[in-house]
Amino acid sequence: MHRLCTFELDLTCGHCVTVSVNGWYPVSVACCDRLGGSWLHGTYYAFDSGVDYVRCLSERYEHRPPGADREPTVLLARRSRTDDPFIPVHAWQSASAGRFPARVGGPANTPHPEGAS
């Protein structure tokens, strides 16, 4: 039995993606280059974004021959959550420079308690 699902995932890069998966939801997805990436033999590979929240959109089970390979995760759609820059078109709208996610590939800077060295 193979579990075939469609999930909507909120990622740490600030995007919400819809993915088709053969099995359980992934813990990370290569979505965009917002968190950086690396080049290998002339091809750019984006770093994986972690999954913040999961919504299951569909689930079904299918019989497959023993030893059948699992299909790769397929990214079906991607949309921004709240952090895209916005230029107002009308006078009543507010502009936004955008807001990047809290975690962007590196360690968070935490202030030292006063008096600590």
C-alpha distances in whole Angstrom, upper triangle without the diagonal:
4,7,10,13,17,19,23,24,28,29,32,33,34,31,29,26,23,20,17,14,11,10,13,16,19,22,24,24,27,28,32,35,37,36,37,35,36,37,36,37,38,35,35,32,32,31,28,29,28,26,28,26,23,22,19,19,16,13,10,6,5,5,6,9,9,11,10,12,11,13,16,17,20,23,23,26,29,32,34,34,38,40,41,45,46,50,51,52,54,57,55,52,51,51,48,48,44,43,41,38,39,37,38,37,40,41,42,46,47,51,53,54,58,60,57,58
4,6,10,13,16,19,21,24,25,28,30,30,28,25,22,19,16,13,10,7,7,10,13,15,19,21,21,23,25,28,31,33,32,33,32,33,34,33,34,35,32,31,28,28,28,25,25,24,23,25,23,20,19,16,17,14,10,8,6,5,6,7,10,10,11,9,10,8,10,13,14,16,19,20,23,25,28,31,31,35,36,37,41,43,46,48,49,51,53,52,48,48,47,45,44,41,39,37,35,36,34,34,33,36,38,39,43,44,48,50,52,55,58,55,55
4,6,10,12,16,17,21,22,25,27,27,25,22,19,16,14,11,8,6,5,8,10,13,17,19,19,22,23,26,30,31,30,32,31,32,33,32,34,35,31,31,28,27,26,23,23,22,20,22,20,16,16,12,13,10,7,6,5,7,9,10,14,14,14,13,12,10,11,13,12,14,17,18,20,23,25,28,28,32,33,34,38,40,43,45,46,48,50,48,45,45,44,42,41,38,36,34,32,33,31,32,31,34,36,37,41,42,45,48,49,53,55,52,53
4,7,10,14,16,19,21,24,25,25,23,20,17,14,11,7,6,5,6,8,10,13,16,18,17,20,20,24,27,29,29,30,29,31,32,31,33,33,30,29,26,25,25,22,22,21,19,21,19,15,14,11,11,8,6,5,6,7,11,11,15,16,16,14,13,10,9,11,10,12,14,14,17,20,22,25,26,29,31,32,35,37,40,42,42,45,47,45,42,42,41,39,39,35,34,32,30,32,30,31,30,34,35,36,40,41,45,47,49,53,55,53,53
4,6,10,12,16,18,21,22,22,19,16,14,10,8,6,5,6,7,8,8,11,15,16,15,18,18,22,25,26,26,28,28,30,31,31,33,33,29,28,25,24,23,20,20,19,16,18,16,12,11,7,7,5,4,6,9,11,14,15,19,20,20,17,16,12,11,12,10,11,12,12,15,17,19,22,22,26,28,29,32,34,37,38,39,41,44,42,39,39,38,36,36,32,31,29,27,29,28,28,28,31,33,34,37,39,42,45,46,50,53,50,51
4,7,10,13,15,19,20,19,16,13,10,7,6,5,6,9,10,10,9,11,14,15,14,16,16,19,23,24,24,26,26,28,30,30,32,32,28,26,24,22,22,19,18,17,15,16,14,10,9,6,5,5,7,9,12,14,18,18,22,23,23,20,18,15,13,13,10,9,10,9,11,13,16,18,19,23,24,25,29,30,33,35,35,37,40,38,35,35,34,32,32,29,28,27,24,27,26,26,27,30,31,32,36,37,41,43,45,48,51,49,50
4,6,10,12,16,17,16,14,10,8,6,5,7,8,11,11,9,7,9,12,13,12,15,14,18,21,21,22,24,24,27,29,29,32,31,27,26,23,21,20,17,15,14,11,13,10,7,6,5,5,7,9,12,15,17,21,21,25,25,25,22,20,16,15,14,10,11,10,10,11,12,14,16,16,19,21,23,26,28,31,33,34,36,38,36,33,33,32,29,30,26,25,23,21,23,22,23,24,27,28,29,32,34,37,40,41,45,48,45,46
4,7,10,13,14,13,10,7,6,4,6,9,11,14,14,12,9,11,12,13,12,14,13,16,19,19,20,22,23,26,28,29,32,31,27,25,22,20,19,16,14,13,10,11,8,6,5,6,7,10,12,16,18,21,24,25,28,29,28,26,23,20,18,16,12,12,10,10,9,9,11,13,12,16,18,19,23,24,28,29,30,32,34,32,29,29,28,26,26,23,21,20,18,20,20,21,22,25,27,27,30,31,35,38,39,43,45,43,44
4,6,10,11,10,8,6,5,6,8,11,12,15,15,12,9,9,10,10,9,12,11,14,17,16,17,19,20,23,26,27,30,29,26,23,20,17,16,13,10,9,6,7,6,5,6,9,10,13,15,18,21,23,26,26,30,30,29,26,24,20,18,16,12,12,10,11,10,10,11,12,11,14,16,18,21,23,27,29,30,32,34,32,29,28,27,24,24,21,19,17,15,17,16,17,18,21,23,23,26,28,31,34,36,39,42,40,41
4,7,9,7,6,5,7,9,11,14,15,19,18,16,12,12,11,10,10,13,11,13,16,14,15,18,19,23,26,27,30,30,26,23,20,17,16,13,10,9,6,5,5,7,9,12,13,16,18,22,24,27,30,30,33,33,32,30,27,23,22,19,16,15,13,14,12,10,10,10,8,11,13,15,19,21,24,26,28,30,32,30,26,25,24,21,21,17,15,14,11,13,13,15,16,19,20,20,23,25,28,31,33,36,39,37,38
4,5,6,6,6,8,11,12,15,16,19,19,16,12,11,10,8,8,10,8,10,13,11,11,14,16,19,22,24,27,27,23,20,17,14,12,9,6,6,5,5,7,9,12,15,16,19,21,24,26,28,31,31,33,33,32,30,27,23,21,18,15,15,13,14,13,10,11,10,9,12,12,14,18,21,24,26,29,31,33,31,27,26,24,21,20,17,14,12,9,11,10,11,13,16,17,17,21,22,26,29,31,34,37,35,35
4,5,7,9,11,14,15,19,19,22,22,19,15,13,11,9,10,11,10,11,12,10,9,13,15,18,22,24,27,26,23,20,17,13,11,9,6,5,6,6,9,12,15,18,20,23,24,27,29,31,34,34,36,36,34,32,29,26,24,21,18,18,16,18,16,13,13,11,10,12,12,14,17,20,24,26,29,31,32,31,27,25,23,20,19,15,12,10,6,8,7,8,9,12,14,13,17,19,22,25,28,31,33,31,32
4,6,9,11,14,15,19,20,23,23,21,17,15,13,11,10,10,8,8,9,6,7,10,12,16,19,22,25,24,21,17,15,11,10,9,6,8,9,10,12,15,17,20,21,24,26,29,31,33,35,35,37,37,35,33,30,26,24,21,18,18,15,17,15,11,11,9,10,11,10,11,15,18,21,24,27,29,30,29,26,24,21,18,16,13,11,8,6,9,8,7,9,12,14,15,18,20,23,27,29,32,35,33,33
4,7,10,13,16,19,21,24,24,22,18,16,15,13,12,12,10,10,11,9,10,13,16,20,23,25,28,27,24,20,18,14,14,12,9,10,10,10,11,14,16,19,20,23,25,28,31,33,36,36,38,39,37,35,31,28,26,23,19,19,15,17,14,10,9,6,6,7,7,9,12,15,19,21,24,26,27,26,22,20,19,15,15,11,9,7,6,9,10,10,12,15,17,16,19,21,24,28,30,33,36,34,34
4,6,10,12,16,18,21,22,20,16,15,15,12,11,11,8,9,11,10,12,14,16,20,22,25,28,26,23,19,17,14,14,12,9,11,10,10,11,12,14,16,17,20,22,26,28,30,33,33,36,36,34,32,29,25,23,20,17,15,12,13,10,7,6,5,5,8,9,10,13,16,19,22,24,26,28,27,23,22,20,17,17,13,12,11,9,13,13,13,15,18,20,20,23,25,28,31,34,36,39,38,38
4,7,10,14,15,19,20,18,14,14,14,12,11,12,9,11,14,13,15,18,19,23,25,27,29,28,25,22,19,16,16,14,11,11,10,10,9,10,10,13,13,16,19,22,25,27,30,30,34,34,33,30,27,24,22,19,15,14,11,11,8,6,5,6,6,10,11,12,16,18,21,23,25,27,29,28,24,23,22,19,20,16,15,14,12,15,15,16,18,21,23,22,26,27,30,34,36,39,42,40,40
4,6,10,12,16,17,15,12,12,13,11,9,10,8,11,14,14,15,18,19,22,24,25,27,26,23,20,18,15,15,13,11,12,10,11,11,10,10,12,12,14,17,20,22,24,27,27,30,31,29,27,24,20,18,15,12,10,7,7,6,4,6,9,10,13,14,15,19,20,24,26,27,29,32,30,27,26,25,23,22,19,18,17,15,18,18,17,19,22,24,25,28,30,33,36,38,41,44,42,43
4,7,10,14,15,14,11,12,14,13,11,12,11,14,17,18,19,21,21,24,26,27,29,28,24,22,20,17,18,15,14,14,12,14,12,10,9,10,9,11,13,16,19,21,24,24,27,28,27,24,22,18,16,14,10,9,6,5,5,6,9,12,13,16,18,18,22,23,27,28,29,31,34,33,29,29,28,26,26,22,22,20,19,22,21,21,22,26,27,28,31,33,37,40,42,45,48,45,46
4,6,10,12,11,9,9,12,11,9,11,10,14,18,19,19,21,21,23,24,25,27,26,23,21,18,17,17,14,13,14,12,14,13,11,11,10,10,11,12,14,17,18,21,21,24,25,24,21,18,15,12,10,7,5,5,5,7,9,12,15,16,20,21,21,25,26,30,32,33,35,38,36,33,32,31,29,29,25,24,22,21,23,22,22,22,26,28,29,32,34,38,40,42,46,48,46,46
4,7,9,10,9,10,14,14,12,14,14,17,21,22,22,24,23,25,26,26,28,28,24,23,20,19,19,17,16,17,15,17,16,13,12,10,10,9,10,12,13,14,17,17,20,22,20,17,15,12,9,9,6,5,7,7,10,12,16,19,20,23,24,25,29,30,33,35,36,38,41,40,36,36,35,32,32,29,28,26,24,27,25,25,25,29,31,32,35,37,41,43,46,49,51,49,49
4,6,7,7,8,12,12,11,14,15,18,22,23,23,24,23,25,26,26,28,28,24,23,20,19,19,16,16,16,14,17,16,13,13,11,11,10,10,11,12,13,16,15,18,19,18,15,13,9,7,7,5,7,9,10,13,15,18,21,22,25,26,27,31,33,36,38,39,41,44,42,39,38,37,35,34,31,29,27,25,27,25,25,25,28,30,31,35,37,40,43,45,48,51,48,48
4,7,9,10,14,15,14,17,18,22,25,26,26,27,25,27,28,27,29,29,26,25,22,22,22,18,19,19,17,20,19,15,15,13,14,12,10,10,10,10,12,12,14,15,14,11,10,6,6,7,7,9,12,14,17,19,22,25,25,29,30,31,35,36,40,42,43,45,48,46,43,42,41,38,38,34,33,31,28,30,28,28,27,31,32,34,38,39,43,45,47,51,53,50,50
4,7,9,12,14,14,17,19,23,26,27,26,27,26,28,29,28,30,31,28,27,23,23,22,19,19,18,16,18,17,14,14,12,14,12,10,10,10,11,13,13,16,15,14,13,11,8,9,10,9,12,15,16,19,20,23,25,25,29,30,32,35,37,41,43,44,46,48,47,43,43,42,39,38,35,33,31,28,29,27,28,27,30,31,32,36,38,41,43,45,49,51,48,49
4,6,9,12,13,16,18,22,25,25,24,26,25,27,29,29,31,32,28,27,23,22,21,17,17,15,13,15,14,11,12,10,13,12,10,12,12,14,16,17,19,19,18,16,15,11,12,12,10,13,15,16,18,19,22,24,23,27,28,30,33,35,39,41,42,44,46,45,41,40,39,37,36,32,30,28,25,26,24,25,25,27,28,29,33,34,38,40,42,45,48,45,46
4,7,9,10,14,15,18,21,22,21,23,22,25,27,27,29,30,26,24,21,19,18,14,13,12,9,12,10,8,10,9,11,12,11,14,15,17,19,20,22,22,21,19,17,13,13,12,9,12,12,14,16,16,18,20,19,23,24,26,30,32,35,37,39,41,43,41,38,37,36,33,32,29,27,24,22,23,21,22,21,24,25,26,30,31,35,37,39,43,45,42,43
4,5,7,11,12,16,18,19,18,19,19,21,23,23,26,27,23,21,18,16,14,11,10,9,8,11,11,10,12,12,14,15,15,17,18,19,22,21,23,23,21,20,17,13,13,11,8,11,12,14,16,16,18,19,19,22,23,25,28,31,34,36,38,41,43,41,37,36,35,32,31,27,25,23,20,21,19,19,18,21,22,24,28,29,33,35,37,41,43,40,41
4,7,11,12,16,18,18,16,18,18,20,23,23,26,27,23,21,17,15,13,9,9,6,6,9,10,10,13,14,17,18,18,20,21,23,25,25,27,26,24,23,20,17,16,14,12,14,14,17,17,17,18,19,18,21,22,24,27,30,34,36,38,40,42,40,37,35,34,30,29,26,23,21,17,18,15,16,15,18,19,20,24,26,29,31,33,37,39,36,37
4,7,9,12,14,14,12,14,14,17,19,20,23,23,20,18,14,12,9,6,5,4,6,9,11,11,15,16,18,19,20,22,23,25,27,26,28,27,25,24,20,17,16,13,11,13,12,15,16,14,17,17,17,20,20,21,25,28,31,34,36,38,40,39,35,33,32,28,27,23,21,18,15,16,14,14,13,16,18,19,23,25,29,31,33,37,39,36,36
4,6,9,12,13,12,13,13,15,17,18,21,21,17,15,12,9,8,5,5,7,8,11,12,12,15,16,17,19,19,22,23,24,26,25,28,27,25,23,20,17,15,11,9,10,9,12,12,12,14,15,16,19,19,20,23,26,29,32,34,36,38,37,34,32,30,27,26,22,21,18,16,17,15,14,14,17,19,21,25,27,31,33,36,39,41,39,39
4,6,8,10,10,10,9,12,14,15,18,18,14,11,8,6,6,4,6,9,11,14,16,16,18,19,20,21,22,24,26,26,29,27,29,29,27,25,21,18,16,12,10,10,9,13,13,11,14,15,16,19,18,19,22,25,28,31,33,35,38,37,33,32,29,26,25,21,20,17,16,18,15,14,13,16,19,21,25,27,31,33,36,39,42,39,39
4,7,9,9,11,11,14,16,17,20,19,15,12,10,7,8,7,7,10,11,13,15,15,17,18,19,21,22,25,26,27,30,29,31,32,29,27,23,20,18,14,12,11,8,11,10,8,10,11,13,16,15,15,18,21,24,27,29,32,34,33,30,28,26,23,22,18,18,15,14,17,15,13,13,17,20,21,25,27,31,34,36,39,42,39,39
4,6,7,8,9,12,14,16,19,17,14,11,9,6,8,8,8,12,13,16,17,18,20,22,22,24,26,28,30,31,34,32,35,35,32,30,27,24,21,18,15,14,11,13,12,9,11,11,14,16,14,14,16,19,22,25,27,30,32,32,28,27,24,21,19,16,16,13,13,16,14,12,12,16,19,20,23,26,30,33,36,38,41,39,38
4,5,5,6,9,12,15,17,16,13,9,8,5,7,9,10,13,16,18,20,21,23,25,26,28,29,32,33,34,37,35,37,37,35,32,29,26,24,20,18,17,15,17,16,13,14,14,16,17,15,14,16,20,22,26,28,31,33,33,29,27,24,21,19,16,16,13,13,16,14,11,11,14,18,19,22,25,28,31,34,37,39,37,36
4,5,8,12,15,18,21,19,17,13,12,8,9,10,9,12,15,16,19,20,23,25,26,28,30,33,35,36,38,37,39,39,37,35,31,28,26,22,20,19,16,19,17,13,13,12,14,14,12,12,14,17,20,24,26,29,31,30,26,24,21,18,16,13,12,9,10,12,11,8,9,12,15,16,19,22,25,28,31,34,36,34,33
4,7,11,14,17,20,19,17,13,11,7,6,8,7,10,13,15,18,20,23,25,26,29,30,33,34,36,38,37,39,38,36,34,30,28,26,22,20,20,17,20,19,15,16,14,16,16,14,15,17,21,24,27,29,32,34,33,29,27,24,21,18,15,14,10,10,11,9,5,5,9,12,14,16,20,23,26,29,32,34,31,31
4,7,10,14,17,16,14,10,9,6,6,9,10,13,16,18,21,23,26,28,29,31,32,35,36,37,39,37,39,39,36,34,30,28,26,22,20,20,18,21,20,17,18,17,19,20,17,17,19,23,25,29,31,34,36,35,32,29,26,23,20,18,17,13,13,15,12,8,7,10,14,16,18,22,25,28,31,34,36,33,32
4,7,10,13,13,10,7,6,4,5,8,11,14,17,20,23,24,27,28,29,31,32,34,35,35,37,35,37,36,33,32,28,26,24,20,19,19,18,21,20,18,20,19,21,22,20,20,22,25,28,32,34,37,39,39,35,33,30,26,23,21,20,17,16,18,15,12,10,13,16,19,21,25,28,30,34,36,38,35,34
4,7,10,10,8,6,5,7,8,11,14,17,20,23,26,27,30,31,32,33,34,36,36,37,38,36,37,37,33,32,28,26,25,21,20,21,20,23,23,21,23,23,25,26,24,24,25,29,31,35,37,40,42,42,38,36,33,30,27,25,24,20,20,21,18,15,13,15,18,21,24,27,30,32,36,39,40,37,36
4,7,6,5,4,6,9,11,14,17,20,23,26,29,30,32,33,34,35,35,37,37,37,39,36,37,37,33,32,28,27,25,21,21,21,21,24,24,23,25,25,27,29,26,26,27,31,33,36,38,42,43,44,40,38,35,32,29,27,27,23,23,25,22,19,16,19,22,25,27,31,34,36,40,42,44,41,39
4,5,5,6,7,11,12,15,19,22,25,28,30,31,33,33,34,35,35,36,36,36,37,34,35,34,31,29,26,25,24,20,21,21,21,25,25,24,27,27,30,32,29,29,31,34,36,40,41,45,47,47,43,41,38,35,32,30,30,27,26,28,24,21,19,21,25,28,30,33,37,38,42,45,46,43,41
4,6,8,10,14,16,19,22,25,28,31,33,34,36,36,37,37,37,38,38,37,38,35,36,35,32,30,27,26,25,22,23,23,23,26,27,27,29,30,33,34,32,31,33,36,38,42,43,47,49,49,45,44,41,38,35,33,33,30,30,31,28,25,23,25,28,31,34,37,40,42,46,48,49,46,45
4,7,10,13,16,19,22,25,28,31,33,33,35,36,36,37,37,38,39,38,39,36,37,37,34,32,28,28,25,22,23,23,22,25,26,25,27,28,31,32,30,29,30,33,35,39,40,43,46,46,43,41,38,35,32,31,31,28,28,30,27,24,22,25,28,31,33,37,40,42,46,48,49,47,45
4,6,10,13,15,19,22,24,28,29,30,31,32,32,33,33,35,35,35,36,33,34,34,31,29,25,24,22,19,19,19,19,21,22,21,24,25,28,29,27,26,28,31,33,36,38,41,44,44,40,39,36,33,30,29,28,26,26,28,25,22,20,23,26,29,32,35,38,41,44,47,48,45,44
4,7,10,13,15,19,21,24,27,27,29,30,30,31,32,34,35,34,36,34,35,35,32,30,26,25,22,19,18,18,17,20,20,19,21,22,24,26,24,23,25,28,30,33,35,38,41,41,37,36,32,30,27,25,25,22,22,24,21,18,17,19,23,26,28,32,35,37,41,43,45,42,41
4,7,9,12,15,18,21,23,24,26,27,28,29,29,31,32,32,33,31,33,32,29,27,24,22,20,16,15,16,15,18,18,17,20,20,22,24,23,22,24,28,30,34,35,39,41,41,37,35,32,29,27,24,24,20,20,22,19,16,14,17,21,23,26,30,33,35,39,41,43,40,39
4,6,9,12,15,18,20,21,23,25,26,27,28,30,31,32,34,32,34,33,30,28,25,23,20,17,15,15,14,17,17,15,17,17,19,21,19,19,21,25,27,31,33,36,38,37,34,32,29,26,24,21,20,17,16,18,15,13,11,15,18,20,23,27,30,32,36,39,41,38,37
4,7,10,13,16,18,20,22,24,25,27,28,30,31,32,34,32,34,33,30,28,25,22,21,17,15,16,15,18,18,16,18,17,19,21,19,20,22,26,29,32,34,37,39,38,34,32,30,26,24,21,19,16,15,16,13,10,8,12,15,17,21,24,27,30,33,36,38,35,34
4,6,9,13,15,16,19,20,22,24,24,26,27,29,31,29,31,31,28,26,23,20,19,15,13,14,13,16,16,14,16,16,17,19,18,19,22,26,29,32,34,37,39,38,34,32,30,26,24,21,19,16,14,15,12,11,9,13,16,18,21,24,27,30,33,36,38,35,35
4,7,9,12,13,16,18,20,22,23,26,27,29,31,31,33,32,30,28,25,22,20,17,14,15,13,16,15,13,14,14,14,16,15,17,20,23,27,29,32,34,36,35,31,29,27,24,22,19,16,13,11,12,10,9,9,12,14,16,19,22,25,28,31,34,36,34,34
4,6,9,11,15,17,19,21,22,25,26,28,30,30,32,31,29,28,25,21,21,17,15,16,14,17,17,15,16,15,15,17,17,19,22,25,29,31,34,36,37,36,32,30,29,25,24,20,18,15,12,12,10,10,10,13,14,15,19,21,25,27,29,33,35,32,33
4,6,7,11,13,16,18,19,22,24,26,29,28,31,30,29,27,24,21,20,17,14,15,14,16,15,14,15,14,13,16,17,19,22,25,29,31,33,35,37,35,31,30,29,25,25,21,18,16,13,13,12,13,14,16,17,18,21,23,26,29,31,34,37,34,35
4,7,11,14,16,19,20,24,26,28,31,31,34,33,32,30,28,24,23,21,17,18,16,18,17,15,15,14,12,14,15,18,22,24,28,30,32,34,35,33,30,28,27,24,23,20,17,15,11,12,11,13,14,17,17,17,20,21,25,27,29,32,35,33,34
4,7,10,13,16,17,21,23,26,29,30,33,32,31,30,27,23,23,21,17,18,16,17,16,15,15,14,12,15,17,19,23,25,29,30,32,34,35,33,30,28,28,25,25,21,19,17,14,15,15,17,18,20,21,20,24,24,28,30,32,35,38,36,37
4,7,10,12,13,17,19,22,25,26,29,29,28,27,24,21,20,18,15,16,14,15,15,14,15,15,14,17,19,21,25,27,30,32,34,35,37,35,31,31,30,27,28,24,22,20,17,18,18,20,21,23,24,24,27,28,32,34,35,39,42,40,41
4,6,9,11,15,18,21,24,26,29,29,29,27,25,21,20,19,16,16,15,15,14,14,15,16,14,18,20,22,26,27,31,32,33,34,37,34,31,31,30,28,29,25,23,22,20,21,21,23,24,27,28,27,31,31,35,37,39,42,45,43,44
4,6,7,11,14,17,21,22,26,26,26,24,23,19,18,17,14,15,14,14,15,16,17,19,18,21,24,25,29,30,33,34,36,37,39,37,34,34,34,31,32,28,27,26,23,25,24,26,26,29,30,30,34,35,38,41,42,45,48,46,47
4,7,11,14,17,21,22,26,27,27,24,23,20,18,18,15,14,14,12,13,15,16,18,18,21,24,25,29,29,33,33,34,36,38,36,33,33,33,31,32,29,28,27,25,27,26,27,28,32,33,33,36,37,41,43,45,48,51,49,50
4,7,11,13,17,19,23,24,24,22,21,18,16,17,15,14,15,13,15,17,19,22,21,25,27,28,32,33,36,37,37,39,42,40,37,37,37,35,36,32,31,30,28,30,29,30,31,34,35,36,39,40,44,46,48,51,54,52,53
4,7,10,14,16,20,21,21,19,19,15,15,16,14,15,16,15,18,20,22,24,24,28,30,31,35,36,39,40,41,43,45,43,40,40,40,38,38,35,34,32,30,31,30,31,32,35,36,36,40,41,45,47,48,52,55,52,53
4,7,10,13,17,18,19,17,17,15,14,16,16,16,18,17,20,23,25,28,28,31,33,34,38,39,42,43,44,46,48,46,44,44,43,41,42,38,37,36,33,35,34,35,34,38,39,40,43,44,48,50,52,55,58,55,56
4,7,10,13,15,16,14,15,13,14,16,16,17,20,20,23,25,28,30,31,34,36,37,41,42,45,47,47,49,52,50,47,47,46,44,44,41,40,38,35,37,35,36,36,39,40,41,45,46,50,52,53,57,59,57,57
4,6,10,12,14,12,13,12,13,16,17,18,21,20,24,27,29,32,33,37,38,39,43,44,47,48,49,51,54,52,49,49,48,46,46,43,42,40,37,39,37,38,37,40,42,43,47,48,52,54,56,59,62,59,60
4,7,9,11,10,12,12,14,17,19,20,23,24,27,30,33,36,36,40,41,42,46,47,50,52,53,55,57,56,53,53,52,50,50,46,45,43,40,42,40,40,39,43,44,45,49,51,54,56,58,62,64,61,61
4,6,8,6,9,10,12,15,17,19,23,23,27,30,33,36,36,40,41,42,46,47,50,52,53,55,58,56,53,53,52,50,49,46,45,42,40,42,39,40,38,41,43,45,49,50,54,56,58,61,63,61,61
4,6,6,9,11,14,17,20,22,25,26,30,33,36,39,40,43,44,45,48,50,53,55,56,58,61,60,57,56,55,53,52,49,47,45,43,44,42,42,40,43,45,47,51,52,56,58,60,63,65,62,62
4,6,9,11,14,18,20,23,26,28,31,34,37,39,40,44,45,46,49,51,54,56,57,60,62,61,58,57,56,53,53,49,47,45,42,43,41,41,39,42,43,46,49,51,55,56,58,62,63,60,60
4,6,9,12,15,18,21,25,26,30,32,35,38,39,42,43,44,47,49,53,55,56,58,61,60,56,56,54,51,50,47,45,43,40,41,39,38,37,39,41,43,47,48,52,54,56,60,61,58,58
4,7,9,13,16,18,22,23,27,29,33,35,36,40,41,41,45,47,50,52,53,55,58,57,54,53,52,49,48,45,43,41,38,40,37,37,35,38,40,42,46,48,51,53,55,59,61,58,58
4,6,9,12,15,19,20,24,26,30,32,33,37,37,38,41,44,47,49,50,53,55,54,51,50,48,46,45,41,40,37,35,37,34,33,32,35,37,39,43,45,48,50,52,56,58,55,55
4,6,9,12,15,17,21,23,26,29,30,33,34,35,38,40,44,46,47,49,52,51,47,47,45,42,42,38,37,34,32,33,31,31,29,32,34,36,40,42,45,47,50,53,55,52,52
4,7,9,12,14,18,20,24,26,28,31,32,32,35,37,41,43,44,46,49,48,45,44,42,40,39,36,35,32,30,32,30,29,28,31,33,35,39,41,45,47,49,53,55,52,52
4,6,10,12,15,17,21,23,25,28,29,29,32,34,38,40,41,44,46,45,42,41,39,37,36,32,31,29,27,29,26,26,24,28,30,32,36,38,42,44,46,50,52,49,49
4,7,9,12,14,17,20,21,25,25,26,29,31,34,37,38,40,43,42,38,38,36,33,32,29,28,26,24,26,23,23,22,26,28,29,33,35,39,41,44,47,50,47,47
4,6,9,11,15,18,20,23,24,24,27,29,32,34,35,38,41,40,36,36,34,32,31,28,27,25,23,26,24,23,23,27,29,31,34,36,40,43,45,48,51,48,48
4,6,8,11,14,16,20,20,20,23,25,28,30,31,34,37,36,32,32,30,28,27,24,24,22,20,23,22,21,21,25,27,28,32,34,38,41,43,46,49,46,46
4,7,11,14,16,20,20,20,23,25,27,29,30,32,35,34,31,31,30,28,28,24,24,23,22,25,24,23,24,28,30,31,34,37,40,43,45,48,51,49,49
4,7,10,13,16,17,16,20,21,24,26,26,29,32,31,27,27,26,24,24,21,21,20,19,23,22,21,23,26,29,29,32,35,38,41,43,46,49,47,47
4,7,10,13,13,13,16,18,21,23,24,27,29,28,25,24,23,21,20,17,17,16,16,19,19,18,20,23,26,26,29,31,34,38,40,43,46,44,44
4,7,10,10,10,13,15,18,19,21,23,26,25,21,21,19,17,18,14,15,14,14,18,18,18,20,23,26,25,28,30,33,37,39,41,44,43,43
4,6,7,7,10,12,15,17,19,21,24,22,19,18,16,14,14,11,11,11,11,15,16,15,18,21,23,22,25,27,30,33,35,38,41,40,40
4,6,8,12,13,17,18,20,22,24,22,18,17,16,14,14,11,10,11,10,13,15,15,18,21,22,21,24,25,28,32,33,36,39,38,39
4,6,9,10,14,15,18,20,21,19,16,14,13,10,11,8,7,9,9,12,15,15,19,21,22,20,22,24,26,30,32,34,37,36,37
4,7,9,13,15,18,20,21,20,16,14,12,9,9,5,5,6,8,11,13,13,16,19,20,19,20,22,25,28,30,33,36,35,35
4,6,10,13,15,18,19,19,15,13,11,8,8,5,7,8,11,14,16,15,18,21,23,21,23,25,28,31,34,36,39,38,38
4,7,10,13,15,17,17,13,11,8,5,5,4,8,10,13,16,18,17,20,22,24,23,24,26,28,32,34,36,39,38,38
4,6,9,12,13,13,10,8,6,5,7,7,11,13,16,19,21,21,24,26,28,26,27,29,31,35,37,38,41,41,41
4,7,9,11,12,9,8,5,7,8,10,14,17,20,23,25,24,27,29,31,29,30,32,33,37,39,40,44,43,43
4,6,7,8,5,6,5,8,11,13,16,19,22,25,27,27,30,32,34,32,32,34,35,39,41,42,45,45,46
4,7,9,7,9,9,12,15,16,19,22,25,28,31,30,33,35,37,35,36,38,39,43,45,46,49,49,49
4,5,6,9,10,14,16,18,21,24,27,30,33,32,36,37,39,37,38,39,40,44,45,46,50,50,51
4,6,8,10,14,17,19,22,25,28,30,33,33,37,38,39,37,37,39,39,43,44,45,48,49,50
4,7,10,13,17,18,21,24,27,29,32,32,36,37,38,36,36,37,38,42,43,44,47,48,49
4,7,10,13,15,17,21,23,25,28,28,32,34,35,32,33,34,35,39,40,41,45,45,46
4,7,10,12,14,18,20,22,26,26,29,31,32,29,30,31,32,35,37,38,41,41,42
4,7,9,12,15,18,21,24,23,27,28,29,27,28,29,30,34,36,37,40,40,41
4,5,8,12,15,17,20,19,23,24,26,23,24,26,27,31,33,34,37,37,37
4,7,10,13,16,18,17,20,22,23,21,22,24,25,29,31,32,36,35,35
4,7,10,13,15,14,18,19,21,19,20,22,24,28,30,32,35,34,34
4,7,9,12,12,15,17,18,16,17,19,21,25,27,29,32,31,31
4,7,8,8,12,13,15,13,15,17,20,23,26,28,31,30,30
4,5,6,10,12,13,11,14,16,19,22,25,27,30,29,29
4,6,10,10,10,8,11,12,15,19,21,24,27,25,26
4,6,7,8,7,10,13,16,19,22,25,27,25,25
4,6,8,9,12,15,18,21,24,27,29,27,26
4,7,9,12,15,19,21,24,27,29,27,26
4,6,9,12,16,18,21,24,26,23,22
4,6,9,13,15,18,21,23,20,19
4,6,10,12,15,18,21,18,18
4,7,9,13,15,17,15,15
4,6,9,12,15,13,13
4,6,9,11,10,11
4,6,8,6,8
4,6,6,9
4,6,8
4,7
4
